[in-house]
Amino acid sequence: MSNRRTGRTLAGILGMLITATHPVAAQSDQSAAARVEAMAKFLANAQRLSVTADCVYDVLQDSGEKIEFGERRELTLRRPDRARFDVTTRDGTRRGILFDGTQLTAFDVDQKVYATVQKAGTVDAALAYYTQDLKMRLPLRELFATDLPQQLKDSLASARLVGSETLAGVATDHIAFRRDTADVQVWIANAGDPLPQRIVITYRLAGGQPQFAADFHGWNLTPEVPDSTFTFVPAAGAEKIPIRVPGRKVDEKQP
């Protein structure tokens, strides 16, 4: 009798483990699309904000192995024409970019180098130039673009609610949707402002399907951001280097 009871108990435990680790099917729900749309509109309409994002990302090796790297990104934004990204990688390397409405500056604190280019206009135009023309990496740029609602419009039909989860004490809606080349998961605060608390992007068409993930904290929608926040002052001994635009010869006389 005891052995039979033990067998049933073990079977029950194993059943619970199997159930707990079984993938949860995401449920279709029109409210999921509305939540993503509300988040996109809220971020696009914010005139100023600051936030810290702890990011991890896979780098695919020639062998096919994926290696994880990480960095902390601190973003300060004042629309329409001011932005600052400060990045600290896990190995302590510090770098960033600044945009003051007329000039875009990229800098590396530890290498003591910086580069500038004249680029008057909006934050959207400056960051698009940085990523598309200069072919530079800038994760999360799209999340803070004013056309985010338009960018996500075609993806809303695929949005579905995975479930309700709590991240770092914040109750969230876990939502998944698909884009042309990537699968996206986002956890949106379900009370108050619809701010993302976490995002995971799986590049399903890339070899090895690498992922990028970011956890957000310290959202501030009314930060004190004077012009000096976006003004670059080179450190003593820092060297100015030319901007290299892919496909063009370097102009050593450029500012």
Summary of the structure (lengths in Angstrom):
residues: 255
radius of gyration: 22.2
end to end distance: 86.4
largest distance: 89.8
contacts: 687
relative contact order: 0.19
helix: 25%
strand: 38%
